[in-house]
Amino acid sequence: MDYRLPLCLAGLCAALLPLPGQAQRHSQGASSLGDFPDPFVLPHDGGYYAYATNANGKHVQLLHSADLQAWRALPDAMPALASWVRQPVPHVWAPEVVKLGERYVLYYTAHDRTTDRQCVGAALARSPRGPFVDSAAAPLICQAALGGTIDASPFQDGGRLYLYFKNDGNCCKQPTHIFAQELSPDGVGLVGQPVRLLTNGRAWEGKVIEAPTMVLRDGRYTLLYSANDFGDGSYAAGHASCAGPLGPCQPVGDGPFLKSRPEVALMGPGHQSVFRAGGRDYIAYHAWELEPDGSRGKRRFLYIDRLDWVDGAPVVRGPTLVR
């Protein structure tokens, strides 16, 4: 199917993303952006900031684009780490950002010195470019008895703020769950107790569910999540229908809505985030680089596709490799 994704910004209409045929040809070559796993895109002042897991010598990778086509690498968004984070291998993962008033809060995963687990922290900045600073002496959330906590994702609804996260049970042969918990208005305090929304158990999920993203569209709460082994083609994204921001949630369908597709050289897509542009939804995610012989490479590349909703279910119009 031949399609282009139109986007009008400041009166300028352009083709946002390349044709699927272009995406197929490019997916077996290098992306100029390099390794950019666990992406999150924040629209801001008519442009877009993209954040990602540590790579390329940075704790929190940061890109900026005016049109979602041309991207420019910026300095490390969090060059200094909190005192609770282990050095010299901090494992800073999965950053996501929310604007609260005049400041920005970045939620991230890093390795906690005290518990020897991956845990979630919150860092503050006056600009989406950072530098983000976490001055806390301990992580914001650390479910040490459940293997640790990773993949924090904020969600604003009706003037209230929530955080979604996953216990890192697969680190130590425990089940994995997705939780939600209300946050204080400043984004750096917890309210009440975490609520368990989902647990891995369906065949396609394997031993892992992670990377939660809550979306509210047309009065429906939909929790997107990734599952299975991130290191191979079994990694994919599914969705659940929720009664509200704190659930209860019920998985929908018998499989993922976003998965590997050999015919377009898409391997292990997942760790999605959703954002709005030009009045439409878009989904950012990563997938593995493929070598010329079809084997898995070492890097995960950034993809951005249009996201439609059909009878309340997410439908991805892609894949499109961001170069």
N, C-alpha and C positions, 0 to 999 in steps of 0.2 A: 504494500500500500504506500503510495506516494503522498507524504504530508509534510507541511512545514508548520511550525508553531508560532503564530504571530504574537507579538508583544508590542504595545504602544506605550512609550514612556515619553512624557513631555512633548507629545504630539508627533513623535517619530516612530513610525512603524517599521519593523524589520523582521526578518526570519530569525527566530530565536535559536533554533537548534537545527543541525544538519539532517538530511534525509537518512532513513534507516540504512540505505545502501552505503552511505558514507560511513556510518557508525560501524558497519560490518568490516569494512576495509581497514579502519583505523584501530579496531579492537585488538589486532594482533601486532601492534607496533607500540612504540614508546609514546607516552603522553608527556608533553612538555611540563606538566604540573608535577610529574613524578609520583612518588608514593603518597597517597592522600586518603588514608582509611578513616572510617567512622565519621563521615562528613556531616556538618550542620550548616545551614545557610540562614543568615539573618538579613532580611531587607532593611535598609536604612538610608533615609534621605535620597531616595531615587536610585540607590545603588545596592550592592549586595556584598556582604562579608561571608566568607566560608571558612569554617574552623575544622581542624582535624587532629587526630591522634599524633603523638610524637613521631617525627621522622625528619629527615633532611637537616639534622642538627638542631631542631627546635622542640621545646616541650609542647607548645600548642601552635600548630601551623595555622597561618592566616593568609587568606587571599582576598582581593577586592576586585569587583567587576562593576561596570556601569550598565552592562547589557546582558549579562549571563553568558557571553561568548568569549570576550577577551578578559583574561584574568591576570592580575599582577600580584606577585608574592610580596608580603609585608614582613616586618620583623616579628620575632617570636612574641605572641600575645601575652605570654606569662614567662618572662625570662628568669625570674627568681621564684623559687618554690618555698612552700610553707615549711616551718620547722618540723612538722610531723611527718614529712615525706622522706622516705629512704633515699640516701645517696650512696653510690654514684649511679644506680640504675633505678630511677624513680617510676618508670612505666606509667607515664601520663597518657591517659586514654580518654576518648569520647567526650570532648568538650561541647557544651551547649550553652547558649547565652540568652538572657531575657533582660529587657529594659524595664527598670522600675524607677519611676520618677526621673531624676537627673543622673542616675548612675546605672551601670550594667553589672549583672551578676553572671559569672561564668561557673557552671557546675562541671566538675571534672573528676576523673578517677586517677588515683595514684597509690603507690605502695606505702602503707603505714608502717613506720618504724616499730611501734609498740606491739601491734598484733601480728605483724608479718603477713598481712593480708592486703589485697587491693580494697581501697575504701574511697568514699566520695567526699570531696571538699567543695567549698564555695569561695570564689575570689571576686574582688570588686574593682571597678575601674570607672572613670568618668567619660570614657570613650569606648566605642566598640573595638577600636584598635588596641586597647590596653594602654599601658601595661596593667594587667590584672594582678592583684595582690591578695593573697590569703594570709591574714595575720593571726588566724586561729591556732591554738596550740594542739588541737586534735581535729580529726575529720568531722564533717557534719554528720555523716552516717557511716557506720561501720558494723555490719552484722557479722562479727567475728565468728560466732558460734555456727553461723550458716555458711561459712566459707569466705565472708567478706561481702562488699557491695560495689557494684559497677553500673555504668551506663545510666547516669541520672539525666532526666529530661523534664524541664519545667513546662507547666501548662496553666494559663490564666483563664478563669471562667467566672463571669458574674462578679468581678471585683475580688475574687479569691484566687489564691495561688497554690498550685499542687506540684509535687515532685514525684516522678515515676522512676523506679530503679529495679535492679535485679540482684538477688543474692548470688554470689559467685560459687554456688555449690558444686559445680562441675570441677572446681579446683581440687576437690577432696571427696569425690564419690558421693555427693549428696544431691537431692533433687534441686532443680532451679525453679524459682518463682519470680513473678513480676509483682511488685508492690506499688502502692500509692500512699502518699502522706501529705497532709496539708502543711503549707509553710506559713510562717509569719509574713505580714505585708512587706517587710524589708528583704525577704528572700533568704535570710541566713539563720532562721530559727525554725524549729519543728513544732507543729501543733498536733496534739493527740498522739495516736499510735499508728504505725503502718498497717495498711489493709492489704491482704493478699488477693490479687486479682486473677492470676493464672498460674498454672503449674505445668511443666513439660509432661507429656504423656502420650500425645498422638504420634502415630508412626512417623510422619514426615519431620517431626520436631527432634527426633533423636533424644539425646541426653541434655539438650540445652535449649532454653528460651531466653532471650535477652533483647536489648535495644528497644525499649518501649517508646512509642510516640502516640500521645492522645490527640485526637482530632475531633472537633465539633463541627458538623455540617448539616444544615437543614434540620436542626433539632436532634440529630443522632450523634451519640458519642461512640467513636470507633477507635479502638486501641490497635495500632499496628505494632508488630514485633518481628524480630528475626529469630531463627532457630537452626539447630543442627551444627555441624562442624564448620566453623568459619574458614578452615584451611583447605576445604575442597569444594566440589560442585554440589554437595548436599545443602550448603547454606542457602537460605531462602527467607522470604518475608510473608507472614500471614496476618490475619486480622481477627479481632473479636468485637462483638457488639456489647456495649456497656449501658447500664441503666443510668449512670451518672459518672462524675469524675472519680468517685470512689467505688464504682461498680454497683452491683455485681456484674461480671463480664462473662460472656459465653463465646468460645471460638466459633467462627463461621466457616462452613465449607469443609471439604475433605483434604484440602491441600493449600499450598501457598498461592498468593496472587502475584508474587514476583519470584522467579526461580531461574536456574541455569537454562540456557537455550543454546545448544550446540550449533544450530543453524545460523545464529548471529554471533557466535563466539563469545557468549556471555557466560562467565563461570563464577559461581558463588556470590550472586548479588545479595546485598543486605546492609544492615545497620543504616536504616533509612531515617530521613527527617523530611518534614513537609513544610512548605512555605507558600506564601501568596505572591503573585506577580501579575500585574495587569488584570486584576480581577479573577485570576485563575489559580488553581492549585498546581504546584510542582513538587516532585519528589526527588531528593538527592540521596544517593546511595553509592556504595563502592562495589566493585567487582574485580576479580583477579586479572592481572596482565597475563596474556597468553603468548608463549614463545612461538616462533614460526612452525615448529613441529606439532603445535597444538597442546603441548604440556603447560602446566601452570608455572607462571613466572614468580618473582619474589615480591612484586609490588601490587598494591590495590589502587585502582584508578577511580577518579570521580566521574559519576554519571549524573545527569539531570534530565528528567523527563516530565512531560505533562502528566498530571494525575487527574483522571476523571472519576466520577462516581456514578455507577449504574445500579439502580435499585439499592442504594446504600452501600454497595461494595466498591472497593478501590480498584481501578483499572489503569495500568501503566501504559502510556503510549511511547514505546521506545524499543530497544535501548539506544541511548545517545551518549557516547563518550565525550566528556569535556576535555578539550585539548588546550 
